Structures are given as structure tokens and as C-alpha cells.
């Protein structure tokens, strides 16, 4: 059985989230959550929150939390907010604030079966 969560419009760039996601992709979800809580990167907080949500979904579905594994962790690009800074001589210096979507899918066995 599979459970998933999708967190949309996270205000962290996808590149920064992918660095953290690649770090925990091969771990078990419970161990990954422990590692994310002590990781000093800002993106780790957003990924830890998404992981807590999918673990709660797994418990609600009746899965054994100790025996589940990651099926996939996807970090997708969301929309970009276009912003600008004032430059010299009345010019505009545009930049983009990037956002991301996080999709985590876990697979495991039911405890009732």
C-alpha cells in the first residue's frame, strides 16, 4: 500500500530542497526525520514538515511505521515570483523568487493483514 503527501508552493528554491532531499533519499523515513531535524540548512525544515505529514498519513492508513520505505521523493519547480530591485539612474534589476512543490510517496505493508 502507498501513502503520499504533496506540499505546494513552498517558498524555498527547488535546488536547495533537492540538496537536502538527496541526502535522505536512501534512508528510512524515521531515520530521515531525525537527520533532518539536526541538519543546519533552512530547506530541511520544509522537508521535515512534509515528512511528518506523510508519516501521519501512513499511521492513519494503518501502516507499520517501522517497516515503510520511500518509494519516491520529488522536488518540482513551482511558479516564480518576479521581483525587482532599484538600480542606478532609474533602472530596474529584475530577479525571480523561486518556489517548489514537494511530493513524498511511501510504500509499506498493512499491519492488519
C-alpha positions as CSV (number, residue, x, y, z in Angstrom):
1,X,0.0,0.0,0.0
2,X,1.2,3.5,-0.7
3,X,0.6,6.8,1.0
4,X,1.6,10.2,-0.2
5,X,1.7,13.9,0.5
6,X,2.1,16.9,-1.7
7,X,3.2,20.2,-0.3
8,X,2.7,23.0,-2.8
9,X,4.1,26.5,-3.1
10,X,7.0,26.1,-0.7
11,X,8.9,29.4,-0.5
12,X,12.3,27.7,-0.9
13,X,14.1,27.2,-4.3
14,X,13.9,23.7,-5.7
15,X,17.7,23.5,-6.0
16,X,18.2,24.0,-2.3
17,X,15.4,21.5,-1.4
18,X,16.9,18.9,-3.8
19,X,20.3,19.1,-2.0
20,X,18.6,18.1,1.3
21,X,16.3,15.5,-0.3
22,X,19.2,13.7,-2.0
23,X,20.9,13.5,1.5
24,X,18.0,11.5,3.0
25,X,16.6,9.6,-0.1
26,X,18.3,6.3,0.8
27,X,17.4,6.3,4.5
28,X,14.3,5.0,6.2
29,X,11.7,7.7,6.9
30,X,12.1,7.6,10.7
31,X,15.8,8.0,10.4
32,X,15.5,10.6,7.8
33,X,13.3,12.7,10.0
34,X,15.9,12.6,12.8
35,X,18.6,13.6,10.4
36,X,16.5,16.5,9.0
37,X,15.8,17.9,12.5
38,X,19.5,18.4,13.1
39,X,20.5,19.5,9.6
40,X,21.6,23.2,9.6
41,X,20.0,24.0,6.2
42,X,16.9,26.2,6.0
43,X,15.3,23.8,3.5
44,X,15.5,20.9,5.9
45,X,12.6,22.4,8.0
46,X,10.2,22.4,5.0
47,X,11.2,18.8,4.0
48,X,10.9,17.6,7.7
49,X,7.4,19.1,7.9
50,X,6.3,17.3,4.7
51,X,7.8,14.1,6.0
52,X,6.0,14.4,9.3
53,X,2.7,14.8,7.3
54,X,3.3,11.7,5.2
55,X,4.2,9.6,8.3
56,X,1.0,10.7,9.9
57,X,-0.9,9.7,6.8
58,X,0.8,6.3,7.0
59,X,-0.2,5.8,10.6
60,X,-3.7,6.8,9.8
61,X,-3.8,4.3,7.0
62,X,-2.8,1.5,9.3
63,X,0.8,1.0,8.1
64,X,3.6,-0.1,10.3
65,X,5.8,3.0,10.5
66,X,9.0,1.0,11.3
67,X,8.6,-1.1,8.1
68,X,7.8,1.5,5.5
69,X,10.3,2.9,2.9
70,X,10.5,5.8,0.5
71,X,9.1,5.0,-2.9
72,X,9.9,8.4,-4.3
73,X,10.8,12.0,-3.2
74,X,10.1,14.5,-5.9
75,X,11.0,18.2,-5.7
76,X,9.4,20.0,-8.6
77,X,9.6,23.7,-9.6
78,X,6.6,25.8,-8.9
79,X,5.8,29.3,-10.2
80,X,8.3,32.1,-9.9
81,X,7.5,35.4,-8.4
82,X,9.1,38.2,-10.5
83,X,10.6,41.0,-8.3
84,X,13.0,43.8,-9.0
85,X,15.5,46.0,-7.2
86,X,16.0,49.6,-8.0
87,X,19.2,50.2,-9.9
88,X,21.2,53.3,-10.6
89,X,19.9,56.0,-12.9
90,X,16.3,54.8,-12.5
91,X,17.0,51.4,-13.9
92,X,15.4,48.1,-12.8
93,X,17.3,45.0,-11.8
94,X,14.8,42.0,-12.1
95,X,15.1,38.7,-10.3
96,X,12.9,35.7,-9.7
97,X,11.9,34.3,-6.3
98,X,11.5,30.5,-7.0
99,X,9.1,28.2,-5.2
100,X,8.8,24.4,-5.1
101,X,6.4,21.5,-4.7
102,X,7.4,18.5,-2.5
103,X,5.9,15.1,-3.3
104,X,6.7,12.2,-1.0
105,X,5.4,8.7,-1.6
106,X,5.9,5.9,1.0
107,X,5.2,2.2,0.5
108,X,4.7,-0.5,3.1
109,X,2.5,-3.3,4.3
110,X,-0.7,-3.1,6.4
111,X,-0.4,-4.1,10.0
112,X,-4.0,-5.6,9.9
113,X,-3.3,-8.0,7.0
